[in-house]
Amino acid sequence: MRELLANIIWESLAGSHAKHSVGTGIARRYAQGFSPIAAFADAENPDFSALAPYCHSGEQIYCDRWSGAPPAGWRVVDESTMFKMLWSEPIPALDEAADAMPLGPEHAAQALELAALTKPGPFGPRTIELGEYFGYFEGGGGKLIAMAGERFHAGALREVSGVCTHPDHQGRGFARRLMLKLVRRQMLRGETPFLHVMTDNTGARRLYRKMGFVDAMETVVRVVSPLGPQ
């Protein structure tokens, strides 16, 4: 499972999410409209020449597990590290977010707006098509104020992702309840929940540990951009 988790982005793009991605047998990325994320069959020795035809100049793309100087024609816009965390507890006994609403394409604009405000990670207008998403709306309707969903998926591993709450509604437990709802649904399907969290987001890591996630591995994460014709 650790080997699968180590290159989970590639395993998703080349596997269950192949229909949502473009690329080759050694380099793939999510298609336009989804999250701007790419991965490589050999994550530590990425072939950017294979990825280049599927990117446009100035576009910022997320990838992980490689370091060193960028290849010609590319630049590193940002670099950090993140933890991959695995669920380690029994299945939650109850769905504490039974009142949450499933999100569909009709909610895409609101989901994108909330993600742009709270920055849970790379997010596009079609990201909510990558798995189940649930949310809470102000007053039971109207504005989306909290959401969580699924993204990467390979084998028995399923990611909890896109977790965010509007700043005016934080501290009410929305994110926790939504995450545990997804964990429960995934485990009922025989899947193992996991998530990504930036290393410097100590508050979130502390919450995730308290919920039942444990650190599995730490990896480099980079935002890269093709320079285009020189």
N, C-alpha and C positions, 0 to 999 in steps of 0.2 A: 504493500500500500504506500509506503514511503517513496518508492521509486516512481509510482504513478503520480503521487502528490508533487514530487519535485518538478515535474514538467507538465503539470496539470493544464496549463493554458494550451500547450501544443496538443495534448491528448484530447482536449475539448474541441479545438478548431479542426483537427483532422478526423474527429470521431463524431460525437452526437451533434455538434454544431457545424459540421461541414457545410450544411445547406445554408448557413448564415455567414459563411466565410468565403474568401477568395485566396488563391495562391497556388502553390505547387506541393510536391511531395516532401519538400525540405523547409519551406517557409510559407506561413499563412497568416492572415489577419482577418478580423471581422469586416464584413462588407460595410460600405458607407451607410450611415444611419444607425449602426450599432456602436458599441463602445470602441474607441480607437486603440485597439490592443492587437499586438502581433506576437508570434512565437515561432520557434524553430525546432526542427527535429533534433538537432544537436544544439541544445540551449547554450552551452558554454563556448561554442564555435559557430556563431550564427552566420548564415550566408545572406548578407544584405543585398547582393546582386540579384538573388532570386525573389526577394521581397520588393525591390524597387519598382517594378512595373505596376504594382498595385497600390502605389502611394503617389501623392502629388507634392510638389515643392512647398515647403513651409509647414506641411501638416505635422502635428505632434502626435507621436504614437508611443504607447506604453509597451514595455517588454521587460523580462526579468532574467536573472541567472547568468549574465555575462558582464565582464568588466574589461578594462584596457582601453586603448585608443580606438575611437570609432573609425570605420573604414572610410576611404575616400568618398566624398559626395554626401556624407552624413555628419551631423553634429549631435552631441549630447546636450540637451536643453536642461535636464535636471537629473539628479541621482540621489537615491536614498536607499534604505533597507526596509524590509517588511517581514513580518512573521506569518507563516502558515500555521494555523491552529486547528486541531482536530477535536471533535466532541468526544468526551470520555465518560459521560454519565449514562445512567439508564434513560429510557424514553420518558419524557415529561408525562405525568399522569393525566393532566388536564390541558385542554386548549384554552388558555387564558385570554386569547384574542378571538373568541368565537364571533364577536361582533364586528371584526374587521371586514372590510369590503375587498373582494377580489378586484385587481386592477387589470384592465384590458387596453387595447389600442385607443379606445375613446378617452383614456386617462393619460395618454402619453405626454401631452403638452404640459399638464400639471406636474407629472412625475419629473420631466426634464427641468421645469422651473424650480421645483424643490431641490433637485440635485445640484443645479447651478448655484443655488443659495447656500446649501450646506456642505457641498463638496465631499460626498462619500467615496469618490473615486471616479475614474473615467466613465462617462455616461452619455448615451445618445438617445435620440427620439424613439428608437426601436429596441432599446435595451430590455424593456419589460417583456419582450417576446421571447427572451432566452430561458424563461422558466416561470414558475408561479410568483406572482407579486400580490401583496396585500397592503392595504393602507387604512388610515383613519382620516375622516373628513371633519372639518370644523362644524360643530352642531349636528353631526350625522349626515351632512350633505354640504355642498359648496366646495370650499377650498381644501385641497389635500394638505394635511399637516404632518403626516408621518407615513413612512412606508418601509418595507423590507421585501427582498425577493431572492431569486436564485440566478446564478450566472454559470460559472464553469461546471461541467459535468463530464465525468469519465469513469467507467467501471461502476463501482459502488459509491464513489465519492460525489457529493453534490454540495456546491458552495452556497452559503448564506451571504448575500451581497446587497448593495444599494440601501444600506440601513441609514436612515436619516429622519430627523424631526425638525420641524420649523422652530427657529429660536424662541418664538413666542409661546411655544407649547412644550418645551423641554422640562424634564423633571417629573413627568407624570407617568413614566413607565411604558410609554407607547413602544419604543424601540425594543425593549426587553421582551414584551409580550408578543410582538410580531416575530421576533427571532425565534422564540421558543415554539411558536405556532409552526414555523417552517421546520424547525428541528423535529418536532413531533411528526409532521407529515412525511418528512424524508425517512425517518426511522420506520414508520409504518410501511413504507415502500421497500424496506430492507437496505436503505442507503446509510452512509456515514457522513454526517454533516461536517463541513470545515469552513474556514473563512480566512481572509487576509486582513491584516491590520498593520499600519505603518509602525515601525519600531518606536518612533518618538511620540506616538499617541498612547502614552502610558495610562491615561484614564480609561480609554476604551479597552486596552489589554487587561487592566485590572477587572473591569466589569465582565469581560468575556471569560476570564478565569473563574470568577465567582459563579458565573452561570453554569460552567461545566466544560469549557474548552481548555485545552492544554497546548503549549508551544510544541510544534513538531519540527520546524526548521526555520532558519532566517536566511533570506536571500536578498541579493541586490535587485533593485527595481530602477529602471531608467525611462526617461522620456527622450525619444530621439526624433530627429527631423531631417528629411532629405533636403539637400541644398538646392537641387535643380541644376540646370545648365550654368556653367561658369563662363 
